[in-house]
Amino acid sequence: MKKEFQIISDLIENNTRVLDVGCGDGTLMKYLKDKKNVDTRGLEISKDKVQMCVSKGLAVIEGNAEKDLKQFPNSSFNYAVLSQTLQAFYDPEKVIDDLLKVADKAIVTIPNFGFWKVRLDLLIKGTMPVTKNLPDEWYNTPNLHMCTLKDFFNFCSKKKIKLFKSLALHNEKTMEINSFNLNLKNLSSELGIFLLEK
């Protein structure tokens, strides 16, 4: 199981309702259902992945988060989870707003484009980086909006979104992000995990 999923699970309380946006094959949903006794629902754009989820007995709706999140009533979930998908949306700001309407809290994880290996690839090789968390080449990547931990931290501050928890993940090690260590974590972490509330 990915360390990211363990951290997400730790941020979610038992006996709550969770919406996994861009749930893929349902791995995180199944993990949460088994570990946390939560009522999970998924929203996934890929028909094949929706079928994979259904075959695992998971409740998933086929849909596009940028258009279909507004179908859900306000505060119909305790948590909405967006795992490494934000950078693939045309309008990430709207998606965050919608997440915080349909759920009381949102957990957003992002690959960090400010990670030192990413910066080094660009500086030394002069090419777009390929890493464990960013495995695609520039021409076949789903990523439209490259974002660093610092960018996301500043975005939340500007939008007056409360950051309950900001975590940096690197090599299975998790550290808290705050305004004092933000620059260092932005340089040394592959992934950011944020717990938000409007």
C-alpha positions in Angstrom: 0.0 0.0 0.0 1.3 3.4 -0.9 2.4 5.6 2.0 0.3 8.4 0.6 -2.9 6.3 1.2 -1.8 5.5 4.8 -1.4 9.2 5.5 -4.8 10.0 3.9 -6.4 7.3 6.0 -4.9 8.8 9.2 -6.4 12.1 8.3 -9.9 10.6 8.0 -12.1 9.9 11.0 -13.9 6.6 11.4 -17.6 6.3 10.5 -17.6 9.2 8.1 -18.7 9.7 4.5 -15.9 10.1 1.9 -15.9 11.0 -1.7 -12.9 9.9 -3.7 -12.6 12.2 -6.8 -10.7 10.7 -9.6 -10.8 7.4 -7.8 -9.0 5.4 -10.5 -9.3 1.6 -10.0 -10.7 2.1 -6.4 -7.5 1.1 -4.5 -7.8 4.0 -2.1 -11.6 3.6 -1.6 -11.2 -0.1 -0.8 -8.3 0.7 1.6 -10.4 3.3 3.4 -13.5 1.0 3.5 -11.4 -1.8 5.0 -9.3 0.2 7.5 -11.6 3.0 8.6 -15.1 1.8 8.4 -16.2 4.7 6.2 -18.9 5.1 3.7 -17.0 5.7 0.4 -18.2 6.9 -3.0 -16.1 7.5 -6.1 -16.2 9.8 -9.1 -14.1 8.6 -12.0 -14.0 9.8 -15.7 -12.7 6.5 -17.1 -15.4 4.0 -18.0 -12.9 1.1 -17.7 -11.8 2.2 -14.2 -15.4 2.6 -13.1 -16.0 -1.0 -14.1 -12.9 -2.1 -12.1 -14.3 -0.3 -9.1 -17.8 -1.9 -9.5 -16.2 -5.3 -9.8 -14.7 -4.7 -6.4 -18.1 -3.9 -5.0 -17.4 -0.2 -4.7 -20.0 2.6 -5.3 -18.6 4.7 -8.2 -20.2 7.2 -10.6 -18.8 7.9 -14.0 -18.2 11.6 -14.4 -15.9 14.5 -14.9 -15.1 16.3 -11.6 -14.9 19.7 -13.3 -18.6 19.4 -14.4 -20.1 16.8 -12.2 -19.1 17.7 -8.6 -22.0 20.2 -8.5 -24.5 17.3 -8.8 -23.8 16.5 -5.1 -25.7 18.4 -2.5 -23.6 20.8 -0.3 -21.9 19.1 2.7 -23.1 15.7 1.6 -19.7 14.2 2.6 -17.4 14.7 5.6 -14.3 14.4 3.3 -13.5 14.7 -0.4 -10.2 13.3 -1.5 -8.3 14.4 -4.6 -5.2 12.2 -4.9 -2.6 13.5 -7.4 -5.2 14.7 -9.8 -5.5 18.5 -9.2 -2.7 19.3 -11.8 -4.7 17.5 -14.6 -7.7 19.8 -14.4 -8.3 22.8 -16.7 -9.6 24.8 -13.8 -8.1 23.5 -10.5 -9.4 26.6 -8.5 -13.0 25.7 -9.4 -12.4 22.0 -8.5 -11.1 23.0 -5.0 -14.1 25.3 -4.5 -16.5 22.5 -5.5 -14.7 20.0 -3.2 -15.2 22.4 -0.3 -18.9 22.7 -1.1 -19.7 19.0 -1.3 -17.6 18.1 1.7 -16.8 19.7 5.0 -13.0 19.0 4.5 -10.9 18.1 1.5 -7.7 16.1 1.3 -5.6 17.1 -1.7 -2.3 15.5 -2.6 0.0 17.0 -5.3 3.2 15.9 -6.9 5.7 18.6 -6.1 7.2 20.3 -9.2 9.5 22.2 -6.9 11.3 19.0 -5.8 15.1 19.3 -6.3 15.4 16.4 -8.8 12.7 18.1 -10.9 14.6 21.4 -10.8 17.9 19.6 -11.6 16.5 17.8 -14.6 15.3 21.1 -16.0 18.6 23.0 -15.1 21.1 20.3 -16.2 19.4 18.4 -18.9 17.2 21.2 -20.1 14.3 18.7 -20.4 11.0 18.3 -18.6 11.5 15.9 -15.6 10.5 12.3 -15.4 10.4 11.0 -11.8 8.5 8.3 -9.7 5.6 10.8 -9.1 5.8 12.4 -12.5 6.4 9.3 -14.8 5.2 10.7 -18.1 7.1 12.5 -20.8 6.1 16.1 -21.6 4.1 15.1 -24.7 1.9 12.4 -23.0 1.5 13.8 -19.5 -2.0 14.5 -18.2 -0.5 17.4 -16.1 -1.7 20.8 -17.3 -0.9 23.0 -14.3 2.5 22.4 -12.8 2.4 23.3 -9.1 4.9 23.3 -6.2 4.1 22.8 -2.5 4.8 26.5 -2.1 2.4 27.4 -4.9 -0.4 25.4 -3.2 0.4 26.8 0.3 0.3 30.4 -1.1 -2.9 29.6 -3.1 -4.7 28.5 0.1 -3.5 31.5 1.9 -4.7 33.9 -0.9 -8.1 32.1 -1.1 -8.5 32.1 2.7 -8.7 28.3 2.8 -7.8 26.9 6.2 -4.9 24.4 6.0 -5.5 22.1 9.0 -2.6 19.9 8.1 0.2 20.3 5.5 2.5 17.4 5.1 5.5 16.7 2.9 6.4 13.2 1.8 9.8 12.0 0.7 11.1 8.4 0.7 8.3 7.2 2.9 9.1 9.9 5.5 6.5 12.5 6.4 7.1 15.9 7.9 4.8 18.8 8.7 5.0 21.9 6.5 4.8 25.3 8.1 5.6 28.9 7.0 9.1 28.5 8.5 10.2 25.4 6.7 8.1 25.8 3.5 11.1 26.7 1.3 13.1 23.6 2.5 10.2 21.2 2.2 9.4 22.6 -1.3 12.9 21.7 -2.3 13.2 18.3 -0.6 9.8 16.7 -0.9 8.2 14.7 -3.8 4.6 15.0 -2.7 2.4 17.3 -0.7 -0.6 16.2 1.3 -3.0 18.9 2.5 -6.1 18.8 4.7 -8.3 21.8 3.8 -11.4 23.5 5.1 -13.2 26.6 3.7 
